[in-house]
Structures are given as C-alpha cells and as structure tokens.
Amino acid sequence: MEKEGAGTENLGQAEAGRMRGWLLLAALLAGNVALALGPWLVRLADTGPVSAAFWRLLLALPFLVIFARVAGQRLSGMPRATMVAVAIGATAFALDLASWHTGIGMTRLANATLFGNSGSIVLLFWGFLAARTLPRGPEWLAIGCALGGAGILLGRSLEISDATFAGDLFCLAAGLLYAVYLLNLQGARGQKTGTGFGGWSLLVWVSVFACPTLLALALVLGEPVWPTDWTPIVILFVSSQLVGQGLLVYSLGHFPPLVIGLALLTQPAIAALVGYTMFGEVLTALDVFGMLLLGSALAAARGLQSKAPAAAGAARGTEG
C-alpha cells in the first residue's frame, strides 16, 4: 500500500512538472508575441518615434520600482563605478530605442524586428574578439547565415526605396547599440554592487538615465512629444514593457539559450503578418529566404551564448 501511494505521488509530481513546463513555454511564446506587436504600435502613435520610446520607458518606471521592491532589491547606495557603467549602458539603450523606433517607421516591420534583434550576433562577434579566437564550425555557419540573410534583406530594401534601406540601417544600428547596452549592464552586474542589488534595481536606474536622454533627443529633433491619442502609447507600454517583459523574465531562466533563440523567431513572423495585414507589406520568396537565414543565425547565436541576465535582456523586450 505504501509503494502504491508513493507511486501515485510520483505520478502526480511528474504531471505537475509537465504542466509547469507547458505553462513556462506558453509564457515564453506569449511574451514574444506581445513584443512583436510593439513596432505596429510605434507606427500608430501620433508622437514622434523617439517620443514614443520616451513614454514607454517613463510609464513603466513606477512598475519597475515595484518589481524591485517586491524582489527585495535595493534602489539606493549603488557604488559609483557601477553607477557609471549603468549610465553608459543606459545612454546606449536610449540611442538603441531611438534608432530602432526611427527605423520602424521607414522599413518593413519584419525587417525592423529581425535587425533590431541583431545584438545576439554582435555579441557573438564580440566574444571572438574578446577571446582572440576564430569561429568554429557551427559559429562559421551562423556568421554565414547572418551575412547572407542581411545581404538579401538589405538588397531587397534598396530595391524598394532608399528610405526603406535607410530604415534597415537604423535598425541594424539599434542592434549594435543594444549589444553595447547589454555588455555594460552585464559588467555592472559583475561588479561588487553590494548586498541587495539585482536586475530590477539596475533596470530602474537604466530608465532613470535613459528617459531624459530620449526626451532631450526628441525635443532636439522637433518631434511632437505629448500624444493626442494615448491609446497606442498605453498599449505599447503595457504590451512591451509589462506583459512582454514580465513574461520573459518569468520564463527565460527555465530554458536553454537555443530554445530562447528559437522562440525569438516568433517575433519576425508575427511582425510580417501585421505588416501584411495592416500596411500591405508583401514579402517575396527571396524576402522569406533572407529572413529564414538571418533568423536561423539569430537563433544559433543565442544558442551559442551563455545565458544573459533575464531582467537585463528583457529591458527593451526583444532579447533574452
């Protein structure tokens, strides 16, 4: 009787474990779907693109403070060296958002999503430079797919218009800046920050530094800052910074990097569907082939890297 009871208990635990695994996978996919709607909402906003980036961070800031408090993380007393690293990373992050949002309005949504996530490949290259090593077999394949896919998509954008090509370049620049941001924030986490500091508290300070930078840039560019219709801005902040980011932070630590990279591919797929249905952005077979190449490179690059801090990688809501 005792053995039967133990067996039933083990089966119940196994079933609960499987159910939790499915819930985590659903959270990972739902987070990516929510984030994939971000570029569409940026286009719908009646502010400028940089102003939309400012609002999505500013509106999320009180919630980040709450998340940090709930997690028991400190918000004051950060060492100066760490604060400098966070400030540099936040500046890169603000420029990343500004560049990405600008590119979203100029190129196709699928391109913007793919190129905006190119930070994974940038970090892969940086790893080779930092270690002073050459890529190996799977790494060469990822690099070849990345260069081939990017070349196809850039060429196709140039065929459409110079503005579309420029939009791709803005989004590529955003991917580079995002990698700079992640490197700085990971460096900040690696320092002796003192007891009680963590990912959420670092994100609070990233937003504190990034918001004024974005606002100043929007004003210099002469953008309309105050929205007349708050609906797209509020949905953008909720879907990208709360729902998408929250689900990713909840699920990222439970999956290997390759699974996270593959889940990331749902974003360009959703973005392409939105672009087609809402803006008539038609993709040719060559476009799809280029996206598959670049998407495969992104997934492979993510799989070849060690896990990044979950909260740090979800700051913009694109990369883990």
N, C-alpha and C positions, 0 to 999 in steps of 0.2 A: 504493500500500500504506500509505504514511504517513497519507493522508487517511482511508482506511478505519479505521485504528487510532485516529485522533483522533475519528472519528465514533462508534466503539464506546465509546470512553472517555467522550465527552459523554453518550451514552445511559445509560451506567452511572451517571454522576453525577446525571443527571436522575431516574433511577429511585430512587437512594439519597435524593435530596432529597424525592421524593414519599413514600417510605416514612417518612422522618423527620417529614414533615408529618402523616401519619396517626398516628404514634406520639405526637406532641405533642397532637393533637386528642383522642386516646384518653386521654392523661394528664389533660387539662383536664376532660373529661367524667367520668372515673373519680374525680377529686378532688372534683367537685361531688356525685357520688353518695355518696361516703364521708361527706361533710359533711352530706348530707341525713339520714343516719341518726342524727346527733347528738341531735336533740330526742327521738327514741324512747328512746335510751339514758339521757338525763336523767330521763325518766319511770320507767325501770326501776330506777334507782339507789335504794338504800334509805337513802341520806343525804338531807339537805335539798338543795334545788336550788342554793343558794348554795355549800354544801359541795361539791357535785359540780363546780361551776366552780373552786373552790379546788384540788381534786385534779387536774383535767385540766391545769391550768397547772403545778402543782408537779411532777407526774410527767414533764411534758415538758421541764422546765427543764434537766436534765442533757444532754438531746439537743440543745437549742438551743445550749448551751455547745460541744458537739462540732461542730455545724454551723458555728458562728462560728470555731472553731479551724481546721477544715478549709478554710474560705474565707479564712483568713489575716487575720481581723478581730480587732482588739484588744478587750479587755474592761475595761481599766483606763485611768486617766488622762483620762477624759472631762471636757471643760470644764464649769464649774459651771452656766453658762447652759443648756447642752444637757441636763445632768442634771436641772435644774429643769423644763424642757419635757417631758422623758421622764417625770418623776414626776407631773406634772399629767396627761399623757396616760394614764399607767398607772392613775391613780385613776379617770379617766373610763372606761377599759377595764374595770376591776374592777366598777364600777357598771353598765356595759353588760351584762357577763356575768351579774351578779346579777339585773338586771331581766329579761333575756331568759330565763334559766333559770326564774325565777319565773313568767313568762308562759306558758312551755311547758306547765307543769302545769295551767294554767287554761283555755287556749283550744285550738282545733283546731291540729294540727301544721302544716297548710298555712298557716294564718293566721300562726302563730308564725314560720315560715320567711320568709314574704313581708315581714311587718312588721319582723322582725329585720334584714332587708337594706335597709330604707328609708334607710339612711345615704347611698346614692347620690343620692337625691332631695334629702335635706337639704343635701348638698354642692353640688348644682345651685343650690338657692336661695341658699346662702351665696355662691356665685360671682357671682350677680346683685347681692347686697348689697355685696360687697367691691368690685366693679367699678362700682357705682352705675349699672347699666344695666337696661333692661327686657328680658324674654324676647322672642325672635323666633319665627317660625312653628313650626318643629319643637319648640322649647322650650315654647311655649304648649301644644302638643299633648301633650307629656309631662306637663306640670303638670295639664292637664285629665284625662288618663287616671289619673294618680296620685290626684287628689282624688275622681274618680268611683269608682274601684275601692276606695279606702279607705272611702269613704262606704257603699258597698254591703256590704262585709265587716263594717264596724262595726255597721251596722244589722242585719245577719243575726245577728251575735253577740249583740246586745242582745235579739233575739227569742228566742234560745236560753236565756240566763240573764244575770244581772248579773255573775256570776263570769267567764263567757266574755268579756263585753265588757271587764271589768277586765283580763283576760289579754291582750287585744289592745292595751290602753293600755300595759301593761308592756312589750310587745314593741316598740311604737312608741317608747316612751321609750328602749329599748335601741338602736334605730336612730339616734336623736338623739345619744345618748352615744357611739355608735361613730363618728359623724361628728366629734365633738369630739376623740376619741382620734386619728383619722387626721390631723386638722388639726394637732394638737400634734406628732405624730410626724413629719409632713412638715416642720413648722417646725424640728424638731430636726435632721432630715437636711439642711435648707437652711443651717444654721449651719456655721461653720468648726469642725468637730468634731475636726480633726487627722487625720493620716495613719493609716489602718488601721481606722477605724470604719465600720461598714456596717449593713445592715438586720438581720442576725442578731445582732450585738452589741447593737443597740438593743432587739431583742426580748428578749434575756436580761435587760436592765435593766427592761424593762416588766414581765416576770414577777416579778422580784425585788421590785418595788414593789407589784404587784397582788396577789400571794399573801397577804401579811399583811393587806391591806385586806379581801380576801374572807374570810379566816379570822376576823378580828375581827367582820365583819358577820354571819357565820354564828353565831358564839357569842352575839352580842347578840340575834339573832332566836331563840335557843334551839333551833337545828337540831341533829339528830344529825350529827356530823362524821365519826366513824370508821365506815366501812361494815362490815356483817356479811357481805355478799357483794361481793367485789371485782370480779366478772366484768363488770358493766355499766360500772364506773368505768374499768377497764383497757381495755375495748374502746372506750369513749368517748375516752380519751386517745390510744390508738393510731390509731383511725379519723379522729378530728377533728384532733388536733394533730400527728400524724406523717404518716399516709398522705395525708389530705386536704390538709393544709398543704404537705407535701412535694411532692405532685403539682402543686399550684397554683403554688408557687414555681418549679418546674421548667418549667411551660408558659406562665405568664402573660406573660412578656416577649416571646413569639413571636407574639402575636395582637393585632389592633387592639381597642380598648375595646368596640366594638359586638359583636364575636364573643364576648368575655368576658361581656358582659351577657346575650347570648342563651344561652350555656352555663349561666349562673346560673339560668335558668328551669327547669333540670332539678331543682333542689333542691325547690321547692314541689310539683312533680309527684310526685317520689319521696315527699316528706313526706305528701302527700294519700293516696297509695297505702298507705303504712304506717299512717296514721291510720284508713283504712277497714278494712284487713285485721286490724289488731291491736286497735283501740279502737272500731270500729263508727262512725267519724265519717263520716256520709253527707253528700255535697255535692249541693246542688240546682243546677239550671241557672243560677239567679241567682248562686250562690256561684262557679261556674266563670267566669261572665261577669265578675264583680268581680275574680277572680284574674287573668284574662286582661288586664283593663285595667291593674291595678296591676303585673303582671309586664311588660307592654309598656312601662310608664312606667319601671320599673327598668332594663330593657334599653336604652331610649332615653337615659336619664340617664347610664348608664355609657358609652354611645357618644359622648355629647356632651362628656364629660370627657377630659382628658389622662390618660395612664397614671399610676397611682399606683405608688409603690414596691412591688414584688412581695411582698417579705417582710413589709413593714408591713401590706399589705392582707390578707395571709393569716393574721394573728395569731390572730383568732378562728376563721378558717376559713370566712368567708362571702363577703367581698367582695374583689375584686381591687384 
